[in-house]
């Protein structure tokens, strides 16, 4: 089942010509110019998603005198092409001091369906796709206390969505070091 989902994710990305995502783009930075995806091959269509090495924490500041703003992220990419399937960025909103998640998803989604988050076998959280551009489609949501508790203690986060052919795709993302990374940004 998971290999079918991986193949569907690969086919989705390769059929849409999605551009490579620039990892760690700074807040308010201008988007980079799109780079066309290479022509799909059978080996690429069989590429499996791979996560980067756990949750990564990044801190930036607009100037030396400004406070640091930190965020944590994890992404899943196709191993053969390096194309991003899912990127999750979590930061603490300065105005509410509450965690907010921003998801980057591939192009070619069934937009009215949106996306879903699920920790282990818990309840799903529905997300509305807010916008799309040449790097992918985006959804954001505040992280409620119950979801945060599940993320901190869970083993796996599943991000799911549908392609335009209405085929469901689920991308598993490990939560092994989520709590330690979150403690660094809060």
C-alpha positions in Angstrom: 0.0 0.0 0.0 2.8 2.5 0.9 4.7 1.7 -2.2 1.6 2.5 -4.2 1.2 5.8 -2.4 4.9 6.5 -3.1 4.5 5.7 -6.8 1.4 8.0 -6.9 3.3 10.8 -5.2 6.1 10.4 -7.7 3.8 10.3 -10.7 1.9 13.3 -9.4 5.1 15.4 -9.1 6.6 14.2 -12.4 3.3 14.8 -14.3 2.9 18.4 -13.0 6.5 19.5 -13.8 6.8 20.9 -10.2 9.9 23.0 -9.6 12.5 22.2 -7.0 11.7 23.8 -3.7 14.4 25.9 -2.1 14.9 24.5 1.4 15.2 27.0 4.2 13.9 30.0 2.3 14.1 33.1 4.5 10.9 34.8 5.6 9.8 37.6 3.2 12.4 36.6 0.7 11.6 36.9 -3.0 10.8 33.5 -4.6 13.6 32.1 -6.7 13.2 31.6 -10.4 11.5 28.3 -11.4 13.7 25.5 -12.6 12.0 23.0 -14.9 11.8 19.5 -13.7 13.8 16.9 -15.7 11.8 14.7 -18.0 10.4 11.7 -16.1 12.0 8.4 -16.5 10.8 5.0 -15.1 13.6 5.1 -12.5 12.3 8.5 -11.3 8.7 7.4 -11.3 9.8 4.6 -8.9 11.7 7.0 -6.6 10.8 6.7 -2.9 10.3 9.8 -0.7 13.0 10.3 1.9 12.9 12.7 4.9 15.8 14.9 5.8 17.5 13.9 9.0 14.7 14.7 11.5 13.3 18.1 12.4 15.7 21.0 11.7 15.6 24.2 13.7 16.6 27.5 12.0 16.8 30.9 13.6 17.0 34.2 11.7 16.9 37.9 12.5 16.3 40.9 10.3 19.2 42.8 12.0 21.6 42.5 14.9 19.3 44.4 17.2 16.2 42.4 16.3 15.2 39.3 18.2 15.8 35.9 16.7 12.8 34.2 15.1 13.1 30.4 15.1 11.2 27.8 13.2 11.5 24.0 12.8 10.9 22.1 9.7 11.0 18.7 8.1 10.5 17.7 4.4 10.0 14.7 2.3 11.7 14.7 -1.1 11.8 12.2 -4.0 15.2 10.5 -3.7 15.8 10.3 -7.4 15.0 13.9 -8.3 15.3 15.9 -5.1 11.8 17.3 -5.6 9.9 18.3 -2.5 6.7 16.3 -1.8 5.9 17.9 1.6 7.6 20.5 3.6 6.3 21.3 7.1 7.4 24.5 8.8 6.4 25.2 12.4 7.0 28.5 14.1 5.7 30.4 17.1 3.5 33.3 16.0 5.0 36.5 17.7 1.5 38.1 18.3 -0.2 35.0 19.9 2.8 33.1 21.1 1.1 30.0 19.7 2.5 27.5 17.2 1.5 27.8 13.6 2.2 25.2 10.8 2.8 26.0 7.2 2.7 23.2 4.7 4.1 23.2 1.2 2.5 20.5 -1.0 3.1 19.6 -4.6 1.3 21.1 -7.5 -1.5 19.1 -9.2 -3.8 18.7 -6.1 -7.5 18.3 -5.9 -7.8 21.8 -4.3 -11.4 21.6 -2.9 -10.5 18.5 -0.9 -7.5 20.2 0.8 -5.0 18.3 2.9 -5.2 16.4 6.2 -2.8 15.8 9.1 -3.0 12.8 11.3 -0.7 11.7 14.2 -0.4 8.0 14.5 -4.0 6.7 14.4 -5.5 9.8 16.0 -8.1 12.2 14.7 -7.5 14.0 11.4 -7.1 17.7 11.1 -8.5 19.2 7.8 -6.5 21.9 6.1 -7.7 24.2 3.4 -5.2 24.9 0.5 -4.7 28.7 0.5 -2.6 29.4 -2.5 -0.4 27.8 -5.2 2.6 29.1 -7.0 5.4 27.6 -9.1 7.0 25.8 -6.1 3.8 24.2 -4.8 0.6 24.7 -2.9 0.4 26.0 0.6 -1.8 25.5 3.6 -1.4 26.9 7.2 -3.1 26.3 10.5 -2.7 27.2 14.1 -1.7 24.1 16.1 -4.2 23.4 18.8 -3.1 22.2 22.2 -4.4 18.6 21.6 -2.6 18.4 18.2 0.6 19.7 19.8 0.5 17.1 22.6 -0.1 14.4 20.0 2.9 15.6 17.9 5.1 15.8 20.9 4.3 12.2 22.0 3.5 10.6 18.6 5.6 8.4 16.4 4.5 9.4 12.9 2.7 12.3 11.3 0.8 11.5 8.1 0.1 14.3 5.6 -2.5 13.3 3.0 -4.0 14.9 0.0 -5.6 13.9 -3.3 -4.2 14.5 -6.8 -6.4 15.7 -9.6 -7.4 12.2 -10.5 -8.8 12.0 -6.9 -6.3 9.4 -5.8 -5.3 9.7 -2.2 -1.7 10.2 -1.3 -0.3 9.9 2.2 3.2 10.9 3.1 4.5 9.6 6.5 6.8 11.9 8.5 8.6 10.7 11.6 8.1 12.5 14.9 11.1 11.0 16.7 12.8 14.3 17.6 9.8 16.6 17.3 9.6 17.4 21.0 13.3 18.3 21.3 13.1 20.6 18.2 9.9 22.3 19.5 11.5 23.0 22.9 14.2 24.9 21.0 11.8 27.2 19.2 9.2 28.0 22.0 
